[in-house]
Amino acid sequence: MNCPICEKKMEKVKEPYSYGNVKLGEFKAEKCSNCNEVFFTEEASDKIDEKAKCMDNRTRDKGESRG
C-alpha cells in the first residue's frame, strides 16, 4: 500500500496508542516510511475504540461514586 499523503511505501508495524495520558497498548497499523503518517487497521481501530470506551466508563463510574 502507498501512503495517501505522500504516495511513498507504507510498512506494517505495531504502533502505540494513548487515550489522553493513558497508554492503551500497541496495535497493528501501516506507517509511512517517508512522512510517518500512521493508519491503524480496521481490527486495531475496533480494539482501540473498545479500550477507550472501557476507560471512559471507568472514569465516569468513579465520578458518579463521589456523588
C-alpha positions in Angstrom: 0.0 0.0 0.0 1.2 3.5 -0.7 0.7 6.5 1.6 -2.4 8.6 0.7 -0.5 11.7 1.9 2.9 11.4 0.1 2.4 8.3 -2.0 5.5 6.5 -0.6 5.6 2.9 0.6 3.8 2.0 3.8 5.2 -0.5 6.3 3.3 -2.9 8.6 4.1 -2.0 12.2 2.8 -2.2 15.7 2.1 1.4 16.8 1.4 2.7 20.4 -1.8 4.5 21.0 -2.8 6.6 24.0 -6.2 7.9 25.2 -5.4 11.2 27.0 -2.4 10.3 29.2 -3.4 6.6 29.3 -1.5 4.2 27.1 -3.9 1.7 25.6 -1.3 -0.5 24.0 0.3 -1.3 20.7 -1.8 -2.0 17.7 -1.4 -3.2 14.1 -1.0 -0.3 11.7 0.6 0.8 8.5 3.1 3.6 8.8 4.7 5.7 6.0 8.4 5.3 5.9 8.6 8.9 4.5 6.2 11.1 6.3 5.5 8.8 9.3 1.7 9.1 8.9 0.0 6.2 10.7 -3.1 4.3 9.6 -4.5 1.7 12.0 -6.1 -1.4 10.6 -9.9 -1.8 11.0 -9.4 -4.5 13.5 -6.9 -2.4 15.5 -9.3 0.6 15.3 -12.1 -1.5 16.8 -9.8 -2.7 19.6 -8.8 0.9 20.3 -12.4 2.0 20.4 -13.3 -0.8 22.8 -10.4 0.0 25.2 -11.2 3.8 25.1 -14.8 3.2 25.9 -13.8 0.9 28.8 -11.5 3.7 30.1 -14.3 6.3 29.6 -16.8 4.1 31.5 -14.3 3.6 34.4 -13.7 7.4 34.6 -17.4 8.1 34.5 -18.2 5.5 37.2 -15.6 7.0 39.5 -17.1 10.4 39.1 -20.6 9.2 39.9 -19.5 7.3 43.0 -18.2 10.6 44.6 -21.7 11.9 44.5 
